[in-house]
Amino acid sequence: MAKPARKTGGTANASEDTSQPKTARGEATRKAILTAAERVIGARGFNDASIGHITSEAGVAQGTFYIYFKSKDEVFHELVLEMGRLVRRELSQATRDIPNRLDAEKAGLTAFLEFVRAHPDLYRIVQEALFVDQDAYNAYYQAFSEGYRKGLEAAVEAGHIRPGDADTRAWALMGISRSLGERLVIWGDTTPIDEIVATVHDMIANGLKP
Amino acid sequence: MAKPARKTGGTANASEDTSQPKTARGEATRKAILTAAERVIGARGFNDASIGHITSEAGVAQGTFYIYFKSKDEVFHELVLEMGRLVRRELSQATRDIPNRLDAEKAGLTAFLEFVRAHPDLYRIVQEALFVDQDAYNAYYQAFSEGYRKGLEAAVEAGHIRPGDADTRAWALMGISRSLGERLVIWGDTTPIDEIVATVHDMIANGLKP
């Protein structure tokens, strides 16, 4: 696209530079700071959240923050990466033993919505990454769309779903998950997840079956 | 949800307060400022865009901005409202003479993707509204989901689609459009829109038909 590049925060490789804690206590402190940052940035947004808010929420001295992270940008970047890792792990665990793709879609959608309902702040942080740290945002969605595309291609090969462009289908299905996740997080929807999934899976399964 | 309210910019009723230009020339200037703001905020993001950037892009003096808008928040709010108005008009024109819901879904998806490809900056601005002006963001999606829900309920009544929870389906279908729109805007996808729509409509039509 011919448009000026947005500021990406310059933190693309930040996690490689971070001092990794050497002790169990150090690891616990780092984790406490990340958990506090998730809550504070999720609730206030990146610009209004300060390092002081984060350390106060974590119950540590402000100087302690800088032992583990260089900046607010870096902790934000780490949270987006963590959301990606956690969601991919949840989805892979939820779908691992399910051979049929349509059944796996259903289990994956359920696992995703349960994760998002349990981690509303992480969901908001990933959405805000488009405006704060576009490298992290791109990496998050690229990893998902790649995996999704390959899974759909394999399912067409196996005859589990009928032929159709895998990349476009992957973005459409990701869009369904994301929108239903947002309905839980931003709109406070309280419909039981199994009811949401039953409605949507009826559409997806009939829409994709051979 | 039990979480602190985000800053919403306090501009929910801003457009009512704005001085409305009385002359055609005034209207043209106001429009030039809005168009410039769309480009500048879309490219730089809300925080990095300044009123100076906007007036420089519009080719007007900085003081002229304040004849029409109180603040950057107010011009942002107005852009989100405008995106809503324009998209609703496009969709209603594209689907007006189509009696069958499934055909209307296809025409609506096509019109939406064409609009988004032509207005990438407006698309980004609506997404950023979640973090800058949540009232405007909510109003945008509420208007869409309400209209969508009613349309799907009527289609079930008419026997054009099979029964199913209209609200959940509305969010799922909105998610498909949004994700495919984002693929065009953020990822620079160049697939022809009719090919994208053909793939996705195959899934939607089979997923919803009676």
Interface residues (C-beta under 8 A of the other chain):
Chain A: M1 K3 P4 R6 K7 G42 A43 R44 G45 F46 N47 D48 P120 R124 Q127 E128 L130 F131 N138 G164 D165 T168 R169 W171 A172 M174 G175 I176 S177 R178 S179 L180 E182 R183 V185 I186 G188 T191 E195 I196 T199 V200 D202 M203 I204 A205 N206 G207 L208 K209
Chain B: M1 K3 P4 R6 K7 G42 A43 R44 G45 F46 N47 D48 P120 D121 R124 Q127 E128 L130 F131 N138 G164 D165 T168 R169 W171 A172 M174 G175 I176 S177 R178 S179 L180 E182 R183 V185 I186 G188 T191 E195 I196 T199 V200 D202 M203 I204 A205 N206 G207 L208 K209
